[in-house]
Amino acid sequence: MTVRVSPARCLYLLLPVLIGCVSNSFGQNYLGLSGGGGFSPTVGFRAGVVAEWRHKPNMVFLTEATYLQRTSPEILRKLDRNRGYHLATIDYISLNFLIKMQLDLEPIGLYAVAGPDISFGARAYARYSSDGNIVIDRLMFDELALRRWDAGVCIGGGIEKEIRKRRRIFFDVRYYLGIIDIDKDTTGDIFNEGTFFNLGFLIPL
């Protein structure tokens, strides 16, 4: 039996995890939204929910439930070459747990983040051109011997600023390095990686 999981449904299921982490922690807590895209062609659109709570004056625990798109030219070698596929994409639901080190420089703050990231592939698809039109084909993970699960390490740095009523806005740049080969075939390997930007806002709880 095949179970289909939509990206939106996965994100909704992860929301209680974020809220539970924040509500059970101590210190100054925030909840907000974030979004962005890739600086490298292997990362597409991303959007999610972010929660953070302060552990020490300059140390914050940060977690995000994110919908994101990753592309890989290596997947194209598994597809029918006669169709001329030019882009293969996997939509992931991602959950990370990061440590955020802050440096307050009024009126702004600088920070660095690092930590593990785990993702589940909700769907995969590829694009090709036909008679001047873009056609999108759904891809099956099992048929292509692709793993749905991925895990890696995320590092980066950014800038943030407090605005009205202790609300904050932020912008950062991160690099993701996958440590799991999502290709089950022994003839090749596929590792996800890429650089992306992230921006959003946080409200105090």
Secondary structure, DSSP 8 states (H G I E B T S, - for coil): ------HHHHHHHHHHHHHHHHHTS-S-EEEEEEEEEESSTTEEEEEEEEEEEEEETTEEEEEEEEEEEEE-HHHHTTS-GGGT--EEEEEEEEEEEEEEEEEEETTEEEEEEEEEEEEEEEEEEEEEEETTEEEEEEE-TTTTTB-SEEEEEEEEEEEEEE-GGG-EEEEEEEEEEE-S--B--TT-----EEEEEEEEEEEE-
